[in-house]
């Protein structure tokens, strides 16, 4: 139950900038179910985010958009609280990619980045790799020009 509460709070926080309630339906227990969309405007013309719920849990691919309409980031929810996240520049090129985890710990739910995150230049070249553990950056490796050429 605390997990559902934290997920609901995180999603409510993410949609706070949107002016309308999300579209979608609920199951018998009142949990969100199926496809959901949230819009920036009351006319429902400017999409803020879209994704799917299964028994109140986000599943599959979620997309988040800027008010101008360009894709800001994608999240792909997997089992056991794992997700793959990709952020984009306004040009549509990848800005950074990595993994996150939602963990139900004794002191509550925690959402954090973990493992290697790749950071890219606006031109699309791999600039650096940052490693995270429990949401804290533990190392950064900047790539030299010769390594960037090999990375593409």
N, C-alpha and C positions, 0 to 999 in steps of 0.2 A: 504494500500500500504506500509506504514512503517513496518508493521508486516512482509510482504513478504520480504522486504529488509533485515530486521534483521535475519530472518530465513535463507535467502540465505547467508548472511555474516557468521552466525554461522556454517552452513554446509560447506562453503568454507574454513573456519578456521579449521574445523575438518578434511577436506580432504587435507589440505595443505601438509601434509607429504606424501600423495600418489602421485605417479609420473604420473598417467594418469587421463584423464577425466572420470567421472562416465559413466557407460553404462545405457541406458534407452531412453525414448522418451518424447516428450512434447505434450501438448494439443494445441488447436487452438490459445490460448492466449500466448503461449510460455512458460507456466508453466510446470514444471516436472510432469510427469504422469506415474503411473505404477511402476513396479519393477525397482530398481536401485542398482547397485553394483559399488564399487570403489576398485581399486587394488593398491598394493604397487609397482608393477612392470609393465613394458610395455607389457610383455608377458601375463599378466592377469592370473597369476597362484597363486599369493599371495593375497588373499582377505583381504581388509581393513575393509569394512563395506557393509552391505546390508540392504535394507528396501524398503518401498513403499511410493509413493507420490500420493496424490489426489489433483489435481488443485494447485500444488506447495506446499502443506502442507504435512509434514511427517505424516503418519498414521500407525497404527498397530505396529507390532514388528520390531525393528531395532536391528541389532547385529554388534558389533565392535570387530575386531580381532587384536591380536599382530602380528608382522612380523613372529614370529615362528609358527603362526597358531592357538594358543589357544584363546579361547573366553575371551575378556577383560571385556565387559559389554553389557547389553541388556537394551533397552528402549522400553517401551510399551506406545505409544501415545494414549491418550484418547481425548474426546471432551473437548472444552473450555480451551485448553492449558495445560491440566493436563497430566502428564506422570508418570509411575512407572519405577524405575531404579534399576538394580541389577548389582553390580560389583563383579568380580571373582578374586580369587587368581590364579596364573599360574597352580596350581594343579587341578583347576576346581571347587573347593569349593567356596561357597558364601563368599565374603569379607564384603559387606555392602548392605543394601536394604533400599529404601525409595521412597519419592515422590518429584516431581518437578513441577514447573508451569511456563508457558510462559505467561506473562501478558502484555497487551497493556495499559500502563499507560500514563498520560499526558506528562511526560518527555521522553517517548520512551518505547520500548519493553524491558522487563526484564525477564531473565531466572533465577530462584532461587529454592533452595531446601526449603521444608516446612514440618512441622509435625515431627513425630518420625522417626529416621533413626536407624536401627539395625546394629550394628557392630559385626562381628564374628571373632573368632580366626582362625588361619590356620587349626586347628583341627576340626573346624565346630561348636564350642560352642559359644553361645551368650555372648559377653564380656561386651558390654555397649549399652545404648540407648541414642542417642543425639537428642535433639529437636531443630528444626530450625524454624525461623519466618522470612519471606522475605529474605531468604538466609543467615541469621546470626544465629549462634548457640546461643541459649539462656539457655540451660541446658544440663548437661551430668550426666547420672546415671550409675555408674559402678556396675556390678553385683557381689555379693559375690559367693564363690564356691557353697554354698547350693542353691542359686538362679539359677546358671548355670545348675546344675543337673536337676532342675525342668523345666527349659526352654526347654530342649531337649525332 
